[in-house]
């Protein structure tokens, strides 16, 4: 999976809790514009997100923002 934060239409509003920000750093920091993530790692992140341990990947490339359809997370 290729991830390019410069092309994400959810940025900058969704960057604060995006798991990609943990991997790449927040957009605008040195070396944080794009990355290639192996399919195995994407699958692992999906399992963690479904378990509520990390926020789901919310990369949106084009079109309008839509409500998050990822796993529901519990707070508190």
Phi and psi in degrees as a GROMACS rama.xvg file:
@    title "Ramachandran Plot"
@    xaxis  label "Phi"
@    yaxis  label "Psi"
@TYPE xy
-95.149  129.553  UNK-2
-120.901  123.157  UNK-3
-125.381  102.694  UNK-4
-61.4813  -26.178  UNK-5
-66.9906  -23.9705  UNK-6
-97.2452  -5.1068  UNK-7
-76.1393  122.873  UNK-8
-81.1178  -7.26792  UNK-9
-82.4095  -15.0784  UNK-10
-73.937  147.22  UNK-11
-91.9457  -1.8011  UNK-12
-61.8896  -37.3891  UNK-13
-96.2819  0.701673  UNK-14
-65.4492  -32.4877  UNK-15
-61.3603  -32.912  UNK-16
-119.246  22.8394  UNK-17
-85.6104  130.6  UNK-18
-64.1775  -25.8561  UNK-19
-65.491  -32.2656  UNK-20
-61.7849  -31.0071  UNK-21
-68.6888  -40.0567  UNK-22
-76.0839  -40.3352  UNK-23
-105.703  -18.4685  UNK-24
93.7936  160.926  UNK-25
-65.8003  145.061  UNK-26
-53.945  138.998  UNK-27
100.463  -17.7948  UNK-28
-83.6901  161.675  UNK-29
-60.1424  130.199  UNK-30
71.1821  26.7021  UNK-31
-113.398  16.0716  UNK-32
-82.6898  -35.3798  UNK-33
-157.394  161.817  UNK-34
-159.15  160.818  UNK-35
-111.32  124.894  UNK-36
-112.534  128.23  UNK-37
-62.0378  148.39  UNK-38
-56.5876  -35.86  UNK-39
-63.4713  -37.3618  UNK-40
-71.9402  -36.3022  UNK-41
-63.3585  -42.4703  UNK-42
-63.5151  -41.0532  UNK-43
-64.2182  -41.1061  UNK-44
-64.5219  -35.7731  UNK-45
-63.9519  -41.707  UNK-46
-63.7597  -44.2985  UNK-47
-62.2443  -39.9384  UNK-48
-67.505  -41.9719  UNK-49
-64.2083  -27.5056  UNK-50
-83.3723  -7.53398  UNK-51
82.5434  12.8587  UNK-52
-83.7642  -28.2773  UNK-53
-137.317  158.181  UNK-54
-68.24  149.192  UNK-55
-68.1521  154.296  UNK-56
-63.0276  126.721  UNK-57
-120.928  28.5908  UNK-58
-63.7858  122.563  UNK-59
-123.121  120.598  UNK-60
-117.482  93.1075  UNK-61
94.4207  158.553  UNK-62
79.6684  -178.566  UNK-63
-86.7045  157.013  UNK-64
-66.9281  139.125  UNK-65
-123.137  156.958  UNK-66
-57.6689  147.387  UNK-67
-63.749  125.058  UNK-68
-101.679  12.3101  UNK-69
-74.7589  -175.068  UNK-70
-63.4179  142.672  UNK-71
-72.6988  141.025  UNK-72
-113.553  144.9  UNK-73
-98.8254  138.69  UNK-74
-110.361  149.196  UNK-75
